[in-house]
Amino acid sequence: MDNSDSVKLALRYAERGWPVLPLNGKRPAIKGGVHSASTEQDFIRKSFANGSNIGIQTGKTSGIVAIDIDPRNGGDETLSKLLGQYGELPQTLQSITGGGGFHLLFKHPGIQASS
């Protein structure tokens, strides 16, 4: 992904109302971390001009919750067990992670959920 792709994608997420923040790898690249995520276009253009990875603030603010499936830590087996117990998940947006896993994005239920 080149620098302009990072800006374009971050702006698309912000248009959905999802506050974004630049990442160095998996770590926040800005002071305040996820609490400094924003949907402001000027912030996004400046913060992602260098091609940073994109983080999305999850929870009530963005209205989304992410389920992290990490095969390196048994996530694929856990997902299989959950599917066997509760049935198929609804179709949803997915993102690929740097560690070979993926995130499943769902509408936030409006209640506090722990990780």
C-alpha positions in Angstrom: 0.0 0.0 0.0 1.5 3.4 -0.9 1.1 6.6 1.0 -1.9 7.8 -1.0 -3.7 4.5 -0.4 -3.4 4.9 3.4 -4.9 8.4 3.2 -7.7 7.3 0.9 -8.6 4.3 3.0 -8.5 6.3 6.3 -10.8 8.9 4.8 -13.2 6.2 3.7 -13.3 4.8 7.2 -13.8 8.3 8.6 -16.7 8.8 6.2 -18.4 5.8 7.9 -17.9 7.6 11.2 -15.0 5.4 12.3 -12.3 7.4 14.1 -8.9 6.4 12.8 -5.3 6.7 14.1 -1.9 6.1 12.4 0.0 3.0 13.5 3.7 2.0 13.5 3.2 -1.7 12.8 0.5 -2.5 15.5 1.3 0.4 17.9 -0.2 3.8 17.9 2.0 6.4 16.2 0.4 9.4 18.0 0.3 10.6 21.6 -2.9 9.5 23.3 -3.2 6.4 21.1 -6.7 5.3 20.4 -8.1 8.2 22.5 -6.6 10.5 19.8 -8.3 8.8 16.9 -10.3 11.2 14.7 -12.5 11.5 11.7 -11.2 15.0 10.8 -9.9 15.1 7.2 -7.0 17.4 7.9 -5.8 15.1 10.8 -6.1 12.1 8.4 -4.2 13.7 5.5 -1.3 14.8 7.8 -1.2 11.6 9.9 -1.3 9.1 7.0 0.8 11.0 4.5 3.8 8.8 5.3 1.8 5.6 4.6 1.2 4.6 8.2 -0.9 1.5 9.0 -4.5 2.3 9.9 -6.1 1.7 13.3 -9.8 2.1 13.9 -11.2 3.0 17.3 -13.8 0.4 18.2 -16.6 0.6 20.7 -19.6 3.0 21.1 -17.8 5.9 19.4 -17.4 4.1 16.1 -20.4 1.8 16.5 -18.3 -1.3 15.6 -16.7 -4.2 17.5 -13.9 -6.3 16.2 -13.3 -10.0 16.8 -9.6 -10.8 16.3 -8.9 -14.3 14.9 -5.2 -15.0 15.4 -4.2 -18.5 14.1 -0.8 -18.2 15.8 -2.5 -18.3 19.2 -5.3 -20.8 18.5 -7.8 -18.3 17.1 -8.8 -20.5 14.2 -9.6 -23.4 16.5 -11.5 -21.2 18.9 -13.5 -19.8 16.0 -14.3 -23.3 14.8 -15.6 -24.3 18.3 -17.8 -21.1 18.4 -19.2 -21.8 15.0 -20.0 -25.4 16.0 -21.7 -24.3 19.2 -23.6 -21.2 17.9 -23.8 -21.7 14.2 -22.6 -19.5 11.3 -21.8 -15.8 11.8 -23.5 -13.2 9.7 -21.6 -11.9 6.7 -19.5 -8.9 7.7 -16.5 -6.8 6.8 -13.1 -8.4 7.4 -9.6 -7.0 7.5 -6.4 -9.0 7.2 -3.9 -8.5 10.1 -0.1 -8.4 9.8 0.2 -11.6 11.7 -1.7 -13.7 9.2 -5.0 -13.5 11.0 -8.0 -11.4 10.4 -10.6 -9.1 12.1 -14.3 -9.6 11.8 -16.2 -6.2 12.2 -19.7 -6.1 13.6 -22.1 -3.5 14.7 -21.5 -2.6 18.3 -24.4 -3.8 20.5 -24.5 -0.6 22.6 -23.5 -2.3 25.8 -20.1 -2.5 27.6 -18.1 -5.6 26.5 -14.8 -6.6 27.9 -11.9 -8.0 25.8 
